[in-house]
Amino acid sequence: MKKISIDKLTRADKFSIRTRDHYHTVSLRNNIRAYFTSIVKARKFLSDTNNFLNQKLHEINDIYAEVSSIYTRLWFLFDY
């Protein structure tokens, strides 16, 4: 079964000049990042995010299957 798996976790670099690099970072998209002081919190956020997105993926797939079934049963009513 397909699933979403985000695994972009960057560990903190305490010796960096940039303050932003002192935090553990989870990258979600192009410029969306979440910063954490604890690696445990970052991993929990990553796990919770993956679980949430997979749950939504399954819900959307169920809705798509239901809509497709309804369309197939009622296609003759639609006027193009």
Protein Blocks (a to p, Z undefined) as FASTA:
>chain_A
ZZdddfbdcdddfkbmblklmpccddfblmlccddfbfklmmmmmmmmmmmmmmmmmmmm
mmmmmmmmmmmmmmmmpcZZ
